[in-house]
C-alpha cells in the first residue's frame, strides 16, 4: 500500500477541508457538513449562487490547494463512478460553495441539499449546480435538486462532459474532467456581473459544447489505505484516463513529451472520434495544461511548451494558456490538456477577476513560442594573450581533448550511479555535458596550442556550458592554471599551474566576510561554518579536490632536473586514482554529500573519480 501523509485514512477528507478553511479567511465550513462556502454569503443576495462538488482527491478542485504548483496522481476502475472537488475555486467571481465527498466519492444528498438551503436562505436569486458527468454526481446532485425544488427553490443543473477519450459514443456520455474548471470561471464571472439564472445556464451550456479535454498518465494513483488501482510498466503510458484512474483508450510505450502532446491533440481533434473537438486553422482557444498530481513542474513546463508549439503549427491562436494543478487525481504522474474555443465574450469572462485562490492570477495575454527575446548583453573586447612559449601542437591537443571527452562520455552512467548515493545522481550528466561542449568547441575552431590560451579557452567553455558546481570549480581551476602558465610551458610550469588551480578552488572570497560583518566585529570560532571560500573544500573532505591534490603532489617531481614528464604524469594518475578510491572511507566535509550521514556513503566520490579519469585520459 503506497505511503500517504495523512493523520487517519478515514478522516483524511475532513482534515483536508479543515486545513483549507483554517488557512483561508475567505472561506467558511457549513456546520455539520463537509461544505465550503464563501465567507461573504450576504454578497450573493439578489445574485445567482453557484454550487459544485464531488469527491476529495482532485485538489484544488473541491478542496483547494495553491495554484500552478503540481499536487498528485490517478487510478483505474473503482467499481462505482466517482467525482471530484472544487473548494479551491470558491470565491468572488467563481463558485459560491462546494460540497465535498470522501476520496473519489460523490458527496451525500443531505450535504448537497444543506448547501442549497444555505445559499437560498442567504437571498440567492436562483442556484446553478455545476456537476461533472459521473453517475454518482448526477444521482446525488439530481436528487438534492428535486428535493430543493419541492421546497420552492429555483435550482438548475448543468452537467459537464468534456472528455475526448472515447471514439464511440457510450450510454453514459463523456466524462466531466478538467474543463469543468473553465465552466466554473465562466459561470462565476456571469454571476458576479449580475446575469440571470436563465442567461447563465444558457451561456454555460454553450461553453460546454466548445470544449474538450484528454488525459495521459505515466503512473496510477491510490486511495489512502488502498493499493494502486492499476499498474503501468516502466516503459508504458496510458492515454485517455479518467480522473479516478478509470481505464483509458490506449496503452502505449512512453513517448517523448513533444510526441506525446502531438498524440493527445491528434486524438482530441480527430473527426472520426465521436467525442472530438472541432479545431480549424484560425481558431482561438484557451489552453489548460493540467498536472494530474504527481508530475514535476519541470515536466509540466516541457509539456506546456510542446502544446503551444503544436497548436501554433496548426494555425491555432492560443488566446490564453493556464499551466498548473487545476484538477488532480491524488499522486498520479500525468497531465491533461483542455481546449476551449473562445470568442471575445468568453475570453472576457475567463479574464474577469476572481478571489478564488486556485485560479492563477497571471497577466492576461496570448501564449506563443514566438515571443521576442531580450537581446544578450554585449561583451567588451577580450585581450588576446600573446604567447611566445612553445606548446603542444594543435593536432596533439585535439587528440588529448578527444580522449578526455570520450572517457567522460563512456563513464556517464557510472558517475551518475556513484552520485545517487550522496547527491542528485547527475554527476555523469554534468561531465558528459562538458565533454559535448568541448567537442562542439573543437569543431567550431582549432584549439590554441599555447598552454595558457588553451586552458583559458577551456575554462570559458566549461563556465558557460557545463553547469553545476563542477563547472564552476573546473573553471576556477583552469583560469588560475592558465594565469600561472602565461609565457611558460616547461615541465615545472605545469606543476606550478596545478598548485595555482587548486589554490584558486580554496581561495577566500575577497571582502566576503567583511561584507557580511560591515562593523568589523571579529568572527567567533563557532561561526567557522560561514561560507568563505569559492568551493569551501579542503583535501580530506571527500571531493574532487582529493584527487587533484594527490596528483599535484606527484607532479611536484616535474620541478626536479631531468624528470621524465610521462613517468611523473603516470605517477600522478596512480595517486589520483588511489585518492579517489580512498574517498570511499571518508566523511564528507563539503559539497552535497556533506549533508548525508557517512554510514550511507559507501562508494567513492564521483567528482574525485572523474578527475582521476580525466588525468588518465591525458596520460593515455
N, C-alpha and C positions, 0 to 999 in steps of 0.2 A: 504494500500500500504506500503510495507516494507521501512524503513528508509534507505537512502543512503547518503554517504558523498560526494556529488557532488556539483559543482557550478551551473550548469544548466543541466537538463536532456538532452536537445538537443545537448549540446556541450561536453558531457562527454567523448566521444571517442577522439575528438580533444584535449581536455585538458589533457587526459591521455598520449597521444603520445607526446604532447608538453613538459610535465613534464619529461617524459622518456629521451627525447633528451637533455633537459636542464641539466640533471644530469649526462649525459654520453658523454664525449668528443669524443668518438669513433663513434658517430652516427650523421647523418645529415638528415634533412627533405628535401624532394623534393618540391620545390616551387610550390604552388598551388594545391598540392595533399597530401593526408594522406598516404605518402610513406616514410618509414625509410630506409636509405641507409648507407653503411659503409662510414666512413669519408675518407678512403684511396682508393677511387674508381680507382685511377691510378694504384693501385697494381694489379688489375684484368686484365690489358692489357695482351692479349695472353693466358688468362686462362678462364675456363668456369665460368660463373656467375650463381648463384642460387637464384631464387626468390620464395617466398611463400607468404602466407597471408590468410586472412579471416576476420571474424567478431571480434570486440572487446569483452571483457568479458572472454577471455580464457588465460589471462596473466599468466605467462610470454610469452606464445605463442602469437605472433602477436604484443603485445605492450610492454611486458617486465616488469618484476619485478625483485626482487633479487632472487637468487637460494634457494634451500632447506629450504624455510620458507613458511607455508601454506597461500595462498590467499583466495578464495571464492566459493559458491555452484551452483546447476543445476535446470532445468525446464522441463515441458512436452510440447508436440507439439505446435508449434507456427504457424501452417498453412503452412508457407514456410520453406524449409530446409535452414539452416543457416550454418555458418562456424566459424573458429577460427583464432587467431592471432599468430605472431612469432617474434616480434622485439627483444625479449629477446635473440633470437638465431642469431642475426645479428652480424657478426664479422669474423675476420680471422679464417679460419678453419671450418666455418659453413655457414650461409647464407650471400649473398651479399646485400639483401634487402627484405623488406616485404611490402605488400600493405594491409592497414588496413581499414576494413569496420566499420560501426556503430555497436552497440551492437548486437551480434549474427547474423549479416547480411553480406553477401558477399560484397567485395569492387566492385566498378564500373569498367566496361570495360575500361573507359577512364584512370583511375588511374593505372590500371594494364599495359595498353599499354604505359603510360608515364614511368613507372618503366623499362619496357623492352627497350624502346628507350634510357633511361639514361645509362643503363649498356652497351648497344650496342655501343653507342657513346663514352663510356669510353674505348672501344677496347676489349670487351669480345670476346673470341673465342668460341662462342656458348652460349646459355642460356637454362637452365633447369628450368621449372616451377614445383614445388612440391606442389601438390594440394590434399586436403583431399576429400574423396568421399562423397560430398554433392552436390545436384543438382545445387544450386546457385553457388558454387565454380566452378564446371565443366563448367557450361554455361558461366560465366563471364571470367574465365581464358581461356577457349577454344576459345571464340570469340576474345579475345585480341591476343591469339596465331595466329589465322588465319589472323588477320589484320597485325600483325608484320611480318609474313611470306610473305604477299603480298608486304611488304616494303623491302623484301630481307633479313630479319634477320633469322639466324639459331636458331630456337626455338623448343624445345621439351617439352612434358608434361608427368609427372608421376603422376598417381592418386593412392593415398594410401588408402587402405581399410583394417584395422586391427581388426575391431570389431568382437568378437567371440560370441556375444549375441544370434544370431538367429539360431535356429536349422534347419530351412529350407531355402534354397536359395531364395532370392527375386529378382525381376527385377532390383531394384536399387543397389543391391550388398551390400557388407559390408561397414559400415560407417568408415570414417577415423577419428581416435581419437589419443590418446597419443603416440602410436607407431610412429606417424609421426615425432616426435622429434628425434627418433633414425635415421630415414631416413635423416633428416637434417644433423645429425652428420656424417653419413657415406658418404653422397654426399659431404659435406663440406671438409672432410679430403681428399677425392679423388681429388676434385678440387684444393685444396691447394698444393697437390703433383704434379699437372700438368697433371692429366689424361684428356683424350679427352672426348668430349660430348658423343660419342658412348659408350666408356667404362663406364662412369659414369651412363648413362642411363641403360646399361645392368646390372651392379652390383647393382644398386639401385632397379631395378625391381626384381632381385633375392632376395634381402634382404626383400622386402615387402612380399614375399611368405613364409618366415620362421618366421613370427611374428604374435602375437595375443594380443589383449587387451580386458579386461572386466571391467565394472564399477559397483559400488554398492553405493547406496545413502541412507542416513538417512533423508534427507530433500530436498525440492525443491529449486529453486533459482528464482530470479525475476529480470527482466529488469528494470533499473531505471525508476521510474514513473508508473510501472505496478504492478499488483498483481502477486503472485506466480502462476506459470503455472499449478501446480497440488498440491495435498495435500497428505501427508502421515500421518497416525495415529501415536500416540506416540509410539506404540509398533510395528510399521511396518518399513521395509526396502525394497528397490526395486533393483532387480538385472538386469543388462544389459542396463542401461540408456545410451542415447547419451549425448554428451557434451553440448547440449542445453536443456536437460531435456526431450528429447523425451522418450516416454514410453519404459520401459524395457520389459523383457520377463517373469518376475515373481515378484510378490509382496508377501512378506513373513514376519513372525514375526521376530523381532530383535534377532539376534544370537550373542553369544559371539564372540570376534574377531577371535579366532582360528577356530571356526566352520564356520564363515563367509568366511574366507580365503579358507578353505577346499572346501566349496561350490563353490566358484569362480573358483578355479583351476580345480575342477572336471568338471564343465561346460565347461571351456575353452578347455579341453583336451579330452572330451568325443567323441569317434569316431562316435557316432550316430548323433552328432551335425555337420551340414554341414559346419559350419564356424570354426570348431575346429582347434587347433594347435596340430600336432602330436608330442608327447613328450614321449620318451622312456628312460628307465634307462641308465645312462651313458652319456646322452645328456649334452651339455654345453650351458648355457643360460646367457643372460643379463636380469636382473630383474629390472623393473622400478615400484616403489611404488609411485603413484602419488596422491597428495592431490587435490581433485576436488574443493577446495576453502575454505570450512568452517570447515574442520576437524582440531582438535588441533594437535600440534606437538606431544603431549603425545600419542594420539590415533594412529597417523601415525607411531610412533616408535613401538607400540604394533603390528600393522598390519604387518610392515616390518619383525619383528622377527618371527611372525607366518608364513609368507610366506616362509622365509628361512627354517624354521623347516619342513614345509610341503613338500617343494621341496626336501630337503635332505632325508626325509623318502622315497621318490620315487626314490632315487638314482640319482637325478639330481645335476649336479655341477653348482653352481651359480658363474660364472666367474666374474661378476661384479654386484653390486646392487646400483641403484641410488634411493635415497629417498628424496622426496621434492615436490614442486609445479612446475610441468612442463607444464601442460595444464589443466586449471581450467574451471569452469563453474560458474563464479561470486561467490556467497556465499554458494554454495551447500556444505552441510556437507556430504562428501562421499570420496571414494577412487577408483582408478582404478589400476589394475595390468597389466603390459605389460611384455611379454616374447619374446625374440628374440633368436633363435638358432644361435650360433656363432661358427665359426672356428677361426683359428689363424689370418687369414687375416681380418675378420670382427672385431675381438677383437682389432687388431692394429688400425683400423680406429676409433673405439669407443674411444680408449685411446689417439688418436692423440691430440695435443694441439690445443686450440682454445681461442680466446679472447672474445667470446660471453659471456655476463655477467650472463646469466641464466643457463649456463651449469656448473654443480658442479665441482669445482676444488678440487678433492679428490685424495688421494693416490690410484693408480691402484692396484687392488688385489681382490681375490675371497671373497665372503661372506660366512660365516659359523658360526654355533652355537657352533662349537667345538673348538673355539679359546682358547688357553691355558690362564688360569688366572694368574695374578700376585700373588705370594704367600703372604698370610696375614702376617704382621709383628708379631713376637713372643713377647708375654708379659713377663715381668720379673716376677719372683716368688712373689706371693702375701703373705704377712704376715698374718697368721691366728690369729684372735683375741682370746685371752684366756679369756673366760668369766666364772666368778665364781658366778655371780648373778643368782638368781632363776627367770626364765622367764616362760611364759605360755607354756603349753605342746605343742608338735608338732601337735597333733590332734586338739587342740583348735585353734592353728594358722591357720591350714588348713581350719577349719570351718569359721573362720573370713574372711580369704582371699577369700574363695569361695563365701561368701555372698557379699563381696565388688565387686568381678568380675561379678556376676550375676546381681547386681544392675546396674553397669555401662553398661553392655550389654543391659539390658532391657530399659535403658533410652537413647540409642544411637540416635534414631530419634528425641527425644525431645531436646537433646543438639544440634544436627545439626540444628534444626529449630530455636532455640534461637540464634545460631551463625550466621545464614544467615542475620540477621538484622544489624550486625556490623562487621562481618568478612567474611570468605570464606565458612562457613557452614560445617566445618569439625571437630568441637569440639567433637561431638559424635563419629565420626570415630576414632579420636585420642585416646579417652578414651577406646573405645572398643578394639582398638589395644593393649593398655596397659593391659586390662583385659585378652585378649587371651594370651599375653606374660607371664603374671603371672601364668595362668593355665598351660601353657606348661612347665614353670619352675618348678611348683609343681609336675607335672607328671614325670619330669626327676630326681628329688631328693627330699627328705623330707626337708621342710624349717627349718632353725635353730630355736631353741626355745628361745635362748638368745636374748633379745630385740636389743642390739646393732648390733649383727650379722644379725638379721632378717632385720632391716631397711637398713643396708649397702647393703645386698644382693638385696633387693627390689630396692634400688637406682640404682644398676648396671643394673638390668633388664630394668628399665624404661629409663635409659640413652641410653641403646643400642637399645631398641625396640620401645619405644613409639613415638619418633619424635615430631616435632613441638616445640613451646615454652613451652607448658605444660610439656613435657617430661623433659626438662632441669630444669624447676622450681621445679617439684616434686623431681628430682634427687638431686638438691641443698638442698632442704628441708630435705629429708631423710638422706642425707650424714651428714649434720650438726647435725641432731637429733640423729643419730647413735653415733656420736662422743661424744655428751653430755651424752648419756646413757652408755658409756663404764664403765663397772664394777658396774652399778647401775640398779635397776629395781623397786624401791619403788615408790609409787604414786607421791611424789614431783619431782622425777627424770623425770617423763613423762611431767610434767608442764614445767620443765627446757628445756626438749628436744623440746617441741613445740616452746618455745621462741627462742631457738637456730636456729631452722629451719627457722622461719620467719625472723630472723636477717640475716641469710645467703642469703635469697632471696633479701634482700635490701642492702647487704654489698657493699661498694665501691670496685672496682677492684683495687688491689694493683698496683700502678705505672701507671694506665691507663692515668690519666690526665698528669702526668709528661712526659709520652712518647709522648703525643700529643703536649706538650709545653716544649721541652727539655731545653730551655733557662731559665726556671723557672719563666716566667712572670706570675704574678697573674691573675687568671681567673676573668674577669669582671662579675658583676651580670647579665648583659644582655645575657651572654652566659651560663646561668644555664641549658639550654636545652641540652648541650653536654652530651651524654650518659656517666654515671659514676657509674652505678650500674649493677649488673648482670641482674636483672629483670627490674629495673627502676621504680617500682611501690611503692606506699605507701597506707595505709588504706585510703579509700575515693576516690580512683582512678577508682573504678568500675572494679575490677579484682578479681581473685580467692583469693587474699590476704585479701579482706574484710571479707570473711567467715572464713578464717584461723585465722585472728587477733581476731575476735569476739569470736571464740571458745577458743583461747588461753587465753583471759581474764577470761572466765568462768573456765578454767582448773587451774587457779591460786589457786582456792579453794582446790586443792589437797595438797597444802602446809600446810593447817590447820590440826592440830592433830585430828584424829577421823573422818575425812571426808570420806563419802561413795563414792568410786570411780564411781560406776554406776550412782548414783544420780548426781555427778559432770559431768560425761560424758553426761548424758541426758540433763543437763542444757547447756552444750557446744553445743550439737546438735541443741537445740532450738535457741541459739544465732546465730549459723552459718546459720540456715535456715532463721531467721529474717534478718540477714545481707545480705544474698543472695537476698532476696526479695527487700531489700532497694536499691540495686544497680539499680533497675528499674528507680529510680528517680535521679540517679547520673549522672554527666557529666564525661565522661571517661577522665582520665588523663594519662593513659598508655595503652600499647597494641594496637592491630589493631583498636579497637573501638575508640581510641583517634582521628583518622582521620575522623570519621563520626560525623556529626552535631548532637547535643544532641536531637534535635527535631525528629530525625529518630530512636532514641534508645528507644524503647517502651517496651522492655522485660528485665527481669533480665539478668545479665551477666552469660553466660553458664559455665564459669570456676568456678564462685562462687557457682552456683547451683550444679556442680559436686562435689566440696569439701564438701558441706553440705550433699550430698547424701552418700559420702564415710564415713563420720563420723557417719551418721545414720545407715549405714550398719554395722559398727563396733559395735555400741551400740546394734543393734538387735542380 
